[in-house]
Amino acid sequence: MKNDTVYDVVIVGGGHNGLIASCYLAMAGLRVLILEKNDHLGGATWSNYTFPGVDVRVSEYSYLISLLPQKILSDLGINFEIRQRPVASFTPLLKKGIPSSILISNTSEDTTRNSFIKFTGDDREYKNYRILQEKLAIFAREVWPTLLSPLPTKKEMRDKFQSKEEREIWDYLIEKPLSALIKDHLTNDTVRGMVFTDAKIGLLTNPDDPTLLQNKTFIYHIIGQGTGEWSVPVGGMGALVDALKSKAQALGVSFETSAKVVKVDHGVPTCIVRYAKGEKELSVVATSVLFNTASDIANQCLPDAYDEKQMDGSVFKINMILKKLPRLKGESISSKDAFTGTFHLNEGYEHMKASYLNAKKGVLMDALPGEMYCHSLTDPSILSAELQEKGYQTLTLFGLDVPYRWFTQENAGMEDEIARNYLRSINNYIDEDIVDCLAMDASGNLCFEAKSPVDLESSIGLPKGNIFHGNLTWPFAENDDDAGSWGVETNYKNVFICGSSAKRGGAVSGIPGHNAAMKVLETTGRKF
């Protein structure tokens, strides 16, 4: 490539949002280049044969999909299958040493009801839970369709909620700490925790947090598709990247991998994007620049491009390959059902409040909260035919209340301690040692991979391990200046954010990629 090649749009970062933006822009006839610092595309949606000699394609960083609008796939003509899990969640508890659990089915309401009755003694908490889910569905149905449009004002969004019941759920989710919603609707500690866990994913927060960070996190976990259901990407997250890359290539999008952008010289009508590729220093010219990166990366390349306070992440990821599913302790529920859904570990309501307080103090609890699930039970295609026949399975764990600062001094040692903590917790609920269920790779090593917030920062550029890149935002404009914007604007006229740092960003949604593309087309007078 020659220096100073001219493009209409240069996208910094080749994650799924950047790929989505590139497809929309190329469909409008714009010349697009993606510059990716790694030797592969995908970012957090990367899938890889993680364990040498083991024919399993693992989604390394992100696992389930809820927030990817079908409209994006339809607009771009992307063939990508998302499959429903038969089981939504499994929450075990040892009551005086005796195993008990709640199973939420996606296919049988009777199964869910009977599970509640068995766990609580009657159907009162089941009815409370269903009433709450119906109210959350009201909120989801109103908010979900707005995410691919310019930001409404808070009043415009609130005006969608007219009835008494609608205004009530608005107030619970937007105006009050989430603890009010949970305590006013549910009485059982385990059920309360089962609901609250969606408010803690990736960030250190608690039910009574006056900043309402927990509410914002919760909202993005319950609005997807207007239902809040989380589904399995067939072929793993990498299948989405493969489909988007193929589409982008067919549309004429150019790619440069192992290309680290180091500086953007801003100008109007064009910018100069400078990047390093091996020993070479190269540059291209672009009319518009999109950052599919965290905001701090954008600010390193272009000072003060994006105003956002960075919040520390609080997450721990474990990827495992099992040679067999472990047996559950004394349960009538099968291991297959338990591990198909989200398997909640130590996620009682009061336990998570205590875990949060201990994490703030720097105290490591004996039983950290977390959750896991088995992708291959719903989608075995990520396993080779041979491993499917042998009964191999995947298992991924997402740990909570493990803040970034715990790992900054001695990452490897703390990582090992946290990993052992979670393995002990898994063993509390199974009738064998989880380590004995792990497969081995070609070198005789256990198929076990742990990633701390520090690892996430170094490998895929998540600032301080924050899976959302920065602070989550409300799904409406938070000030007058943002009203009517796409939520992707920066302090520079022709520079935009197209990743999770954008307003209404976060998770595998493609929404920031779509919205950044719409902003560019709006400013250039083009249509896709």
PAPA-372104 format. One line per field, with one value per atom (N, C-alpha, C): x, y, z. Coordinates in steps of 0.1 Angstrom, whole numbers. Atoms other than C-alpha are relative to their C-alpha. Layout:
N
east	[X,...]
north	[Y,...]
up	[Z,...]
//
This chain:
528
east	[8,0,9,-8,13,-5,3,14,-10,9,-14,-11,11,-39,-13,12,-73,-12,13,-104,-11,11,-138,-1,0,-137,11,-9,-110,-5,5,-121,11,-11,-97,-5,5,-103,-10,8,-118,-9,10,-143,-13,12,-178,-7,6,-190,7,-7,-163,-4,4,-172,-14,14,-209,0,0,-202,6,-6,-179,-10,9,-206,-11,9,-232,6,-6,-208,4,-3,-196,-12,13,-232,-5,4,-236,10,-9,-207,13,-12,-180,12,-13,-144,5,-2,-136,12,-12,-104,-2,0,-103,15,-14,-70,-1,1,-67,14,-14,-37,4,-3,-40,2,-2,-32,-13,13,-69,-11,12,-103,-8,10,-130,0,0,-118,-6,6,-140,-9,8,-160,9,-10,-129,-3,0,-131,13,-14,-100,1,-3,-87,10,-7,-75,10,-8,-60,6,-7,-33,-4,3,-44,-14,14,-80,-9,7,-104,-14,12,-128,3,-1,-134,-7,5,-138,-2,3,-155,8,-10,-126,-5,3,-141,-15,14,-178,-7,6,-203,-14,14,-240,-4,5,-261,-14,14,-292,-2,3,-287,3,-2,-279,-13,13,-309,-1,2,-323,1,0,-326,14,-14,-288,3,-3,-285,-8,8,-313,5,-5,-300,12,-13,-266,0,0,-278,9,-9,-259,-7,5,-266,7,-6,-260,-11,10,-279,2,0,-287,-10,9,-302,-4,5,-324,5,-4,-311,-13,12,-338,-2,1,-329,6,-5,-325,11,-10,-308,-3,1,-301,8,-5,-295,0,0,-283,3,-2,-282,1,-1,-271,-7,8,-298,4,-5,-281,7,-8,-259,-8,9,-289,-1,1,-288,-14,13,-317,3,-2,-322,-12,11,-344,5,-2,-345,-10,9,-359,1,0,-370,-4,5,-373,-11,9,-396,-12,11,-419,-2,4,-436,-3,3,-448,13,-13,-411,5,-5,-403,-9,9,-434,3,-2,-428,14,-13,-391,-1,2,-402,-7,8,-427,9,-8,-402,11,-10,-376,-5,5,-398,-12,11,-427,-13,13,-455,3,-2,-461,-1,1,-462,12,-11,-427,1,1,-432,-9,10,-462,7,-7,-441,10,-11,-413,-7,6,-437,-6,5,-453,11,-12,-419,5,-5,-409,-10,9,-441,2,-2,-434,13,-12,-398,-2,3,-412,-6,6,-432,10,-11,-401,8,-8,-382,-6,7,-408,-1,0,-409,14,-14,-371,7,-7,-358,0,1,-371,7,-5,-355,15,-15,-318,7,-6,-312,-5,4,-325,7,-7,-311,-6,4,-313,-12,12,-347,4,-1,-349,-5,6,-357,-15,14,-391,-7,5,-397,-1,0,-388,-10,9,-408,-15,14,-439,-5,4,-439,-7,5,-449,-12,12,-485,-9,9,-504,6,-6,-500,10,-10,-482,12,-12,-459,8,-8,-450,6,-6,-444,13,-12,-418,11,-10,-402,7,-5,-398,10,-8,-384,14,-13,-357,8,-7,-349,2,0,-356,5,-3,-349,11,-10,-320,-8,6,-327,-5,4,-330,-15,14,-365,-9,7,-377,0,-2,-363,-7,6,-374,-16,14,-409,-7,6,-415,3,-4,-396,4,-3,-391,11,-10,-368,14,-13,-331,7,-5,-321,-6,7,-347,4,-5,-337,14,-13,-301,0,1,-310,-4,4,-326,11,-9,-300,14,-13,-270,2,-1,-278,4,-4,-271,15,-14,-235,10,-9,-221,11,-11,-186,4,-3,-188,-3,1,-185,-11,12,-219,-8,9,-246,-14,14,-284,-4,4,-285,9,-10,-258,-7,7,-269,3,-3,-253,-9,9,-278,8,-7,-250,-6,6,-266,-13,12,-299,4,-4,-281,5,-5,-263,-12,12,-296,-8,9,-315,6,-5,-291,0,1,-294,-15,13,-332,-8,8,-342,2,-4,-326,-12,11,-351,-13,13,-378,-4,3,-376,10,-11,-342,6,-5,-335,14,-14,-298,1,0,-291,14,-13,-262,3,-3,-244,5,-4,-241,13,-14,-205,9,-8,-194,0,0,-189,8,-8,-163,-8,8,-190,-6,4,-204,10,-11,-170,2,-2,-166,-10,11,-200,2,-2,-193,12,-12,-158,-3,3,-171,-8,9,-198,8,-8,-174,10,-9,-149,-8,8,-176,-4,3,-185,12,-12,-149,7,-7,-139,14,-14,-101,4,-4,-84,16,-14,-50,1,-2,-42,14,-13,-12,4,-2,-16,-5,4,-16,0,1,-29,6,-7,-7,-4,3,-19,-10,9,-47,3,-1,-39,-13,14,-73,1,2,-84,-13,12,-114,3,9,-122,6,-6,-97,9,-9,-77,11,-10,-44,1,0,-44,14,-13,-9,1,0,-2,14,-13,27,-4,2,29,14,-13,59,10,-10,89,-4,3,71,-10,10,53,-7,9,24,-10,11,-4,-10,11,-37,-8,9,-61,-14,14,-97,-9,10,-127,-6,5,-141,8,-7,-125,-10,8,-144,9,-8,-129,-8,6,-140,9,-9,-119,-6,4,-123,4,-2,-124,14,-14,-90,10,-8,-75,-2,3,-92,7,-6,-79,16,-15,-43,3,-3,-45,-4,5,-64,-5,3,-63,-14,13,-96,-11,10,-116,-13,13,-141,1,1,-151,-7,7,-157,10,-7,-146,1,-2,-131,-3,3,-145,7,-7,-125,-10,8,-138,1,0,-147,-5,4,-147,11,-10,-129,-6,5,-132,8,-6,-125,-6,4,-126,5,-4,-126,-5,5,-129,-1,3,-145,0,2,-141,-13,13,-174,-6,7,-201,1,0,-198,-14,12,-225,-4,4,-246,-2,2,-249,-15,14,-282,-11,11,-303,-8,8,-332,2,-2,-322,13,-12,-298,11,-12,-263,-2,2,-273,-9,9,-302,7,-6,-282,11,-11,-252,-4,4,-272,-4,3,-286,11,-10,-267,0,-2,-254,5,-4,-254,7,-8,-227,1,-1,-229,-6,6,-253,-13,11,-277,0,1,-289,9,-8,-273,14,-14,-242,7,-6,-236,2,-2,-241,13,-11,-215,13,-11,-192,4,-3,-194,8,-6,-185,14,-14,-155,9,-8,-143,4,-4,-144,11,-10,-123,13,-11,-99,1,1,-110,-6,4,-113,-9,9,-143,3,-2,-142,-8,9,-171,-4,3,-170,-12,11,-202,5,-3,-201,-11,10,-220,7,-6,-212,-11,9,-228,8,-6,-220,-6,4,-222,-3,1,-218,-12,12,-249,-11,10,-270,5,-6,-246,13,-11,-223,10,-8,-209,14,-14,-179,9,-8,-167,2,-2,-152,-10,8,-173,5,-7,-148,-2,1,-150,-15,14,-188,-3,2,-188,6,-6,-165,-7,7,-188,6,-6,-166,-10,8,-182,9,-6,-172,-6,6,-177,7,-6,-172,-6,4,-173,3,-1,-179,0,0,-168,-3,4,-181,8,-7,-167,15,-15,-131,6,-4,-119,14,-12,-91,12,-12,-69,6,-5,-66,12,-10,-44,11,-10,-22,14,-13,6,6,-5,9,-11,11,-14,-1,0,-4,-4,2,-5,-15,14,-39,-9,8,-53,-1,0,-43,-9,9,-60,-14,14,-92,-5,4,-93,-3,3,-90,-12,12,-117,-13,11,-141,-1,0,-131,-6,6,-139,-15,14,-173,-7,6,-181,-1,-1,-171,-11,11,-197,-13,13,-225,1,-1,-211,6,-3,-204,14,-13,-168,8,-9,-138,0,1,-142,13,-13,-105,1,0,-110,-8,8,-135,6,-7,-111,7,-8,-97,14,-14,-60,3,-4,-44,12,-10,-17,13,-12,10,-2,3,-7,-4,5,-19,-15,15,-54,-5,6,-77,-8,5,-82,7,-6,-77,-7,5,-82,4,-4,-83,-5,3,-82,-3,2,-92,13,-13,-55,3,-2,-54,-9,10,-85,5,-6,-68,11,-12,-36,-3,2,-51,-10,10,-81,-3,1,-77,-12,11,-105,6,-6,-96,-3,1,-89,-10,8,-107,-15,14,-140,-6,6,-161,-9,8,-182,8,-9,-152,0,2,-166,-13,12,-196,-12,12,-229,-9,9,-255,-14,14,-292,-3,4,-310,-7,6,-320,11,-10,-301,0,-2,-287,2,0,-284,-5,6,-297,8,-9,-267,0,1,-271,-13,14,-308,1,0,-312,13,-13,-276,-1,-1,-266,7,-7,-246,14,-13,-214,10,-7,-202,12,-12,-168,1,-3,-153,5,-4,-142,-10,12,-166,-1,0,-156,7,-6,-144,-12,11,-169,4,-2,-170,-10,9,-184,1,-1,-176,-8,8,-189,1,0,-178,-11,11,-206,-12,12,-238,-9,7,-260,9,-9,-229,1,-2,-217,-7,5,-222,1,-1,-223,-13,13,-250,1,-1,-237,-7,8,-258,9,-9,-228,5,-5,-215,-11,11,-249,-2,3,-254,12,-11,-219,-1,2,-225,-11,11,-258,4,-5,-240,8,-8,-215,-8,8,-241,-9,7,-261,8,-9,-231,4,-4,-223,-11,11,-258,-2,1,-255,-11,9,-279,5,-5,-271,-10]
north	[-12,0,13,-13,35,8,-10,62,9,-10,87,-4,5,65,7,-7,83,-9,8,67,10,-8,81,-2,3,64,-10,9,48,-4,5,26,-6,5,20,-11,11,-14,-9,9,-45,-10,8,-58,0,2,-66,13,-13,-30,7,-6,-18,-7,7,-45,3,-4,-36,13,-13,0,0,0,-8,-5,5,-28,10,-10,-1,11,-11,25,-4,4,4,-2,2,-4,14,-13,34,5,-4,35,7,-6,48,-10,8,36,-1,2,21,-9,8,8,-2,4,-11,-2,2,-9,-7,8,-36,-3,2,-38,-15,14,-76,-6,7,-102,-6,6,-111,10,-8,-94,-6,6,-98,7,-6,-81,-9,8,-94,-11,11,-115,-10,9,-135,-14,14,-173,-6,6,-195,-14,13,-230,2,-5,-220,-10,10,-253,-9,7,-270,-14,13,-301,-4,3,-299,8,-5,-294,6,-8,-269,14,-14,-234,8,-6,-214,15,-14,-180,5,-3,-165,11,-11,-133,3,-2,-129,-12,13,-157,-1,1,-151,13,-12,-127,2,-5,-107,13,-14,-72,3,-1,-78,1,-1,-64,-8,7,-86,10,-10,-54,1,-2,-51,-12,12,-87,0,0,-82,11,-11,-48,-5,4,-64,-13,13,-97,-10,9,-116,-12,13,-153,-4,4,-159,-5,6,-182,2,-1,-176,-10,11,-205,2,-1,-205,-11,10,-223,-6,6,-248,4,-4,-237,14,-14,-200,0,-1,-205,-12,10,-230,6,-6,-217,-10,9,-242,6,-5,-238,-12,10,-260,4,-4,-258,-10,9,-272,-12,11,-293,-8,8,-306,8,-7,-297,4,-4,-277,10,-8,-255,6,-6,-233,-1,0,-240,8,-8,-215,-5,6,-232,11,-8,-214,-6,7,-240,-6,6,-252,8,-8,-229,-9,10,-259,-4,4,-269,11,-12,-234,1,-1,-233,-11,11,-267,1,-2,-258,10,-10,-227,-7,6,-247,-10,9,-274,7,-7,-248,9,-9,-224,-5,6,-246,3,-3,-230,8,-7,-210,16,-14,-175,8,-7,-165,-2,2,-180,11,-10,-157,14,-13,-127,2,0,-136,3,-2,-138,14,-13,-105,10,-8,-89,-1,2,-104,7,-7,-91,15,-14,-56,4,-3,-58,-1,1,-69,12,-13,-37,10,-9,-17,-4,5,-38,3,-2,-35,14,-14,2,6,-5,8,-6,7,-18,6,-5,-3,13,-14,31,-1,0,19,2,-2,22,13,-13,58,10,-10,91,0,0,96,9,-8,107,7,-6,131,-9,8,116,2,-2,132,-8,7,117,-15,14,83,-3,2,86,1,-2,97,-13,13,62,-9,8,49,8,-8,62,-6,6,37,0,1,34,-10,11,1,4,-4,15,11,-10,46,-6,6,24,-7,7,2,10,-11,34,6,-5,48,-10,10,16,-1,2,13,13,-13,50,9,-10,69,-5,5,46,-11,12,22,-13,13,-13,-8,7,-25,1,-2,-10,-10,9,-30,-15,14,-63,-2,3,-59,2,-2,-47,-11,11,-77,-14,13,-106,-1,2,-121,-10,11,-151,5,-5,-143,-6,6,-167,5,-6,-154,14,-14,-118,0,0,-127,-4,5,-145,11,-11,-113,11,-11,-89,-2,3,-107,7,-7,-91,15,-14,-57,2,-1,-66,-5,6,-81,10,-7,-67,12,-12,-38,-2,1,-34,10,-8,-22,-8,6,-30,4,-3,-29,14,-13,4,11,-10,22,13,-12,59,5,-5,64,-7,8,39,-7,8,22,-14,13,-11,0,-1,1,-1,-1,9,-14,14,-25,-9,9,-43,3,-3,-25,-6,6,-36,-15,15,-72,-5,4,-72,5,-6,-53,-7,6,-74,-7,5,-83,3,-2,-69,-10,11,-100,-2,2,-100,-14,14,-136,1,1,-145,-13,12,-170,-3,5,-190,3,-2,-179,-13,13,-210,2,-1,-216,9,-9,-193,14,-14,-156,2,-2,-160,-2,2,-171,13,-13,-136,8,-7,-121,-5,5,-145,5,-4,-136,15,-14,-99,3,-2,-101,-4,4,-120,10,-10,-94,12,-12,-65,-2,3,-81,0,0,-87,15,-14,-50,9,-8,-39,7,-6,-30,-5,4,-30,-2,3,-45,1,1,-41,-5,5,-63,2,-3,-60,15,-14,-23,9,-7,-2,15,-15,34,7,-7,57,15,-15,92,3,-6,110,15,-14,144,5,-4,160,12,-11,183,-1,0,193,6,11,181,-14,13,153,-1,4,136,-9,10,118,-10,11,85,-7,6,73,-13,13,37,-7,8,13,-15,14,-21,-6,5,-40,12,-11,-16,12,-10,5,10,-10,38,5,-3,44,10,-9,68,-1,-1,71,13,-11,100,-4,4,98,13,-10,121,-1,3,105,-11,11,84,-5,7,59,-8,7,46,-12,12,10,-5,2,12,6,-7,23,15,-15,61,4,-4,62,-2,2,48,11,-11,74,13,-12,101,0,2,87,4,-3,91,14,-13,123,7,-6,144,6,-5,151,-2,3,134,-3,5,119,1,-3,130,-12,10,100,-5,6,88,-15,14,54,-7,7,30,-14,13,-1,-11,12,-34,-9,9,-61,-14,12,-94,-10,11,-128,-10,10,-152,-13,13,-189,-8,9,-211,-14,14,-249,-9,11,-279,-13,11,-309,-13,13,-345,-7,4,-351,10,-8,-332,-6,6,-335,-3,3,-351,10,-9,-329,-7,7,-336,-1,4,-353,8,-7,-336,-9,6,-348,6,-7,-323,-5,6,-336,10,-9,-322,8,-7,-314,12,-11,-292,11,-10,-275,8,-7,-266,7,-7,-256,14,-14,-225,6,-7,-199,-6,7,-218,11,-10,-193,-6,4,-197,11,-9,-180,14,-12,-154,3,-5,-150,15,-15,-114,5,-5,-109,-3,4,-128,10,-9,-105,14,-13,-74,-1,2,-88,-1,1,-97,14,-14,-61,7,-7,-47,-5,6,-71,4,-4,-63,15,-15,-25,1,0,-33,-7,8,-55,-14,13,-87,-10,11,-119,-10,10,-140,-14,14,-177,-5,4,-180,12,-11,-154,-3,2,-149,-1,1,-159,-9,8,-178,-6,7,-202,-7,7,-221,-8,9,-248,3,-4,-235,-13,11,-269,-9,8,-284,5,-6,-260,0,-1,-257,-9,8,-287,2,-2,-274,5,-5,-258,-11,12,-293,-8,10,-317,-11,12,-347,-11,10,-369,3,-4,-349,0,1,-347,-15,14,-385,-5,3,-387,6,-7,-365,12,-12,-335,12,-11,-302,13,-13,-265,5,-6,-246,13,-13,-209,6,-6,-190,15,-15,-152,4,-3,-141,15,-13,-111,5,-6,-87,-4,2,-92,12,-13,-56,0,-2,-46,2,-4,-32,-12,12,-67,-6,7,-78,9,-9,-48,-2,2,-58,-13,13,-95,-8,5,-106,-15,15,-143,-6,6,-150,2,-2,-134,-7,7,-149,-15,14,-184,-2,1,-177,1,-2,-165,-12,12,-194,-12,11,-219,3,-4,-200,-5,4,-206,-15,14,-242,-7,5,-248,2,-3,-232,-10,9,-254,-14,13,-285,-1,0,-275,-6,4,-284,-13,12,-314,-12,12,-350,-5,4,-351,13,-11,-328,5,-5,-305,-1,2,-308,-14,13,-345,-1,0,-336,7,-8,-314,-9,6,-325,5,-4,-323,3,-4,-306,-9,9,-321,-1,0,-312,-6,6,-329,10,-11,-296,0,-1,-292,11,-10,-273,10,-9,-245,14,-13,-208,11,-11,-179,14,-13,-142,10,-11,-113,13,-13,-77,5,-4,-70,-7,7,-97,5,-5,-83,13,-13,-49,-2,2,-62,-7,8,-86,6,-6,-67,14,-14,-32,5,-4,-32,9,-9,-2,-4,5,-15,-12,12,-46,2,-4,-28,-6,6,-50,10,-10,-20,12,-10,2,12,-12,30,-1,1,39,-2,2,26,12,-11,52,-4,3,55,-1,1,47,12,-13,83,11,-11,117,4,-4,126,15,-15,163,5,-7,188,-2,0,186,-14,14,148,-3,3,150,1,1,140,-4,5,129,-15,15,93,-6,5,90,-5,4,85,11,-12,120,3,-4,133,15,-14,167,5,-3,166,-3,0,172,-13,11,142,-13,12,117,-5,6,93,-13,12,64,-10,11,31,-12,11,8,1,0,1,13,-13,35,10,-9,51,-1,1,59,-11,12,28,-11,10,8,-11,11,-23,-13,14,-61,-2,3,-78,4,-5,-56,5,-6,-39,13,-13,-9,12,-11,15,0,1,3,5,-5,9,15,-14,43,9,-8,55,1,0,45,10,-9,64,14,-14,95,4,-4,94,2,-1,89,13,-13,118,12,-11,141,1,0,131,0,0,130,-12,13,94,-9,10,65,-14,13,28,-8]
up	[0,0,0,1,-9,12,-10,17,-5,3,17,-10,8,-2,6,-5,1,1,-3,16,4,-5,23,16,-14,57,4,-6,78,14,-13,107,8,-9,136,8,-7,149,-8,8,133,8,-8,159,-8,8,149,-3,3,152,-12,12,128,-13,12,104,-5,4,105,-6,5,100,-14,14,70,-10,9,54,-4,3,56,-9,8,43,-14,13,15,-9,7,5,-6,5,1,-10,10,-23,5,-6,1,0,-1,0,14,-15,34,2,-4,50,15,-15,84,3,-5,103,14,-12,130,5,-6,154,2,-1,159,-14,13,132,-5,4,130,3,-3,130,11,-9,156,14,-13,188,10,-11,217,-6,6,192,-8,6,182,5,-4,182,-5,3,182,5,-4,185,12,-12,220,5,-6,231,-11,11,209,-1,2,193,3,-4,205,-10,11,177,5,-5,194,-2,3,183,11,-12,215,-2,-1,218,12,-11,239,9,-9,253,2,-2,246,-4,1,247,-6,4,243,-7,7,221,4,-2,229,-7,4,217,-15,14,180,-8,6,161,-13,13,133,-12,11,112,-6,5,110,-9,8,97,-13,12,73,-10,9,60,-8,6,53,-7,6,41,6,-7,67,5,-4,72,13,-13,109,9,-8,131,15,-15,168,5,-4,186,15,-14,217,9,-10,248,6,-6,260,15,-14,296,1,-1,305,11,-11,339,10,-11,367,12,-12,402,12,-11,428,13,-13,465,10,-10,494,12,-11,521,11,-11,553,-6,6,530,-10,9,510,-13,13,472,-3,5,459,-11,12,428,-6,8,406,-14,14,369,-8,9,344,-14,14,312,-10,11,279,-8,8,265,8,-8,294,12,-12,318,12,-11,338,7,-6,344,9,-8,357,13,-11,379,11,-9,394,7,-7,401,11,-10,420,12,-11,440,9,-7,449,8,-7,459,12,-10,479,8,-7,490,-5,6,471,-13,13,439,2,-2,455,-6,6,445,-15,14,411,-6,5,406,1,-1,419,-11,10,395,-14,13,365,-1,0,374,-4,3,374,-14,14,341,-10,9,325,0,0,337,-7,7,324,-15,14,291,-6,4,289,-3,2,293,-12,11,268,-13,13,241,-4,3,243,-4,2,244,-11,10,221,-14,14,188,-2,1,196,-2,-1,196,-13,13,159,-6,4,157,9,-9,170,14,-14,207,3,-4,220,13,-13,250,10,-11,284,0,0,281,-11,11,247,3,-4,260,11,-11,291,-5,5,271,-7,6,256,11,-12,291,5,-3,295,12,-10,317,13,-13,354,2,-1,351,-8,8,324,7,-8,345,12,-12,375,-4,3,357,-5,4,342,13,-12,377,7,-7,391,-7,7,363,-3,4,356,12,-10,388,14,-13,417,-1,0,427,-2,4,414,12,-12,450,2,-2,451,-8,9,421,6,-4,435,13,-13,471,0,1,461,-7,7,439,4,-3,453,15,-15,488,2,-2,483,-4,2,486,-13,12,458,-12,12,434,-2,1,442,-6,6,434,-14,14,402,-9,8,390,0,-1,403,-7,6,387,-13,12,354,1,-3,370,3,-5,380,-11,10,348,-4,5,342,9,-7,367,15,-15,405,5,-5,418,9,-10,443,-2,3,444,4,-5,463,-6,6,442,-4,3,441,-14,14,407,-10,9,392,-11,10,373,-1,0,383,-8,8,367,-15,14,334,-5,4,333,-1,0,341,-13,12,313,-12,13,286,1,-1,299,-2,1,297,-12,11,266,-14,13,238,-7,9,210,6,-7,233,10,-9,254,11,-9,271,0,1,261,-6,5,256,-7,9,228,-4,3,215,-15,14,183,-6,6,161,-7,5,152,9,-9,181,-5,3,181,-13,13,153,-12,12,130,-5,3,132,-7,6,124,-14,13,95,-10,9,80,-3,2,84,-9,8,70,-15,14,39,-7,6,33,-3,3,37,-11,11,13,-13,12,-12,-4,3,-9,-3,3,-15,11,-12,20,0,-1,24,15,-14,55,1,-4,71,14,-14,101,4,-6,124,-4,3,117,12,-12,149,-3,2,145,12,-11,165,1,0,155,-11,11,136,0,3,122,-5,4,122,-9,9,94,-6,8,74,-13,1,49,2,-2,55,12,-10,82,-5,3,80,12,-10,98,-1,0,108,8,-7,117,-3,1,122,-4,5,104,-1,-1,115,2,-1,110,-8,9,86,7,-4,94,-13,11,70,3,-2,65,-11,10,47,3,-1,41,1,-2,52,2,-2,49,14,-14,81,6,-7,108,11,-10,130,9,-10,162,5,-6,169,11,-11,201,12,-12,237,-2,1,241,3,-3,257,-11,11,226,-10,9,205,5,-5,228,-1,2,225,-14,14,188,-4,4,187,14,-14,220,1,-4,237,-11,10,209,7,-6,233,15,-14,268,7,-7,290,12,-12,325,-1,1,324,14,-12,350,0,-1,362,-3,2,350,12,-11,375,-6,8,356,0,1,354,-10,10,325,0,1,323,-11,11,292,3,-3,297,-11,8,275,9,-8,293,-8,6,284,3,-4,301,9,-9,319,14,-14,357,5,-6,377,11,-11,400,13,-13,437,2,-5,447,-7,7,420,-10,10,399,-13,13,373,-6,6,347,-2,2,342,-13,13,306,1,-2,317,8,-9,344,-7,7,322,-13,13,291,3,-3,308,8,-8,328,14,-13,359,10,-10,388,11,-11,413,11,-11,447,-3,4,434,8,-9,463,2,0,468,11,-11,503,-2,2,493,-9,9,464,6,-6,485,9,-8,509,-9,9,480,-5,5,467,11,-11,501,2,-1,504,-11,12,469,2,-2,478,10,-10,508,-4,4,489,6,-6,507,-9,9,487,8,-6,497,-4,3,499,-12,11,474,-8,9,447,-9,9,426,-14,14,390,-7,7,363,-12,10,336,-9,8,307,-10,10,281,-14,14,245,-8,9,229,3,-2,245,-9,9,224,-14,14,194,0,0,191,-12,12,158,2,-3,175,4,-3,184,-13,11,158,1,0,149,10,-8,167,15,-14,200,4,-3,198,3,-2,196,14,-13,227,12,-11,247,5,-5,250,0,-1,259,4,-4,264,13,-11,296,2,-2,301,13,-12,333,0,-1,339,15,-14,373,3,-4,392,13,-12,419,1,0,409,-7,7,402,-5,7,380,9,-8,408,8,-7,424,-8,9,394,-4,5,388,5,-6,411,-3,3,406,-7,8,378,1,1,375,14,-13,412,4,-3,418,-9,10,386,5,-4,399,13,-12,433,-3,3,418,-8,7,394,9,-10,423,8,-7,441,-7,8,413,-2,1,409,12,-12,445,1,0,441,-9,9,411,7,-7,432,11,-10,458,-5,6,434,-8,8,416,8,-8,427,-4,4,414,-1,1,410,-14,14,380,-7,7,373,-6,6,367,-13,12,340,-12,10,321,-10,10,288,0,2,279,-14,13,250,-5,6,227,8,-8,252,14,-13,281,11,-9,297,1,-2,311,-9,9,287,9,-10,312,-3,3,304,8,-8,328,-5,5,319,11,-9,344,-7,7,337,-6,6,331,-13,13,305,-11,10,288,-5,4,287,-10,8,272,-13,12,247,-10,10,232,4,-2,246,8,-8,271,11,-10,293,15,-14,329,0,1,318,0,1,313,-13,12,289,-8,7,281,-5,3,274,9,-9,296,7,-7,315,-9,7,303,1,1,293,0,1,295,-15,14,262,-5,5,258,3,-2,257,15,-14,291,1,-1,282,-14,12,256,-12,12,234,-7,6,229,-7,5,220,-16,15,183,-6,6,179,-1,1,171,12,-12,203,-4,5,183,-2,3,180,9,-9,193,-1,1,197,-13,13,161,-10,9,132,-8,8,111,6,-8,138,9,-7,153,7,-7,178,-5,5,164,8,-9,193,13,-12,228,8,-7,240,-4,5,220,10,-8,238,-6,3,238,-6,4,232,10,-9,250,-5,3,245,-15,14,211,-6,5,196,-15,13,164,-1,0,174,-2,3,176,-14,13,143,-10,8,127,1,-2,143,-5,5,134,-15,14,98,-4,3,98,2,-2,112,-12,11,84,-13,12,57,1,-3,73,-4,2,71,-15,14,35,-10,9,22,-8,7,12,6,-5,16,-4,4,18,-8]
//
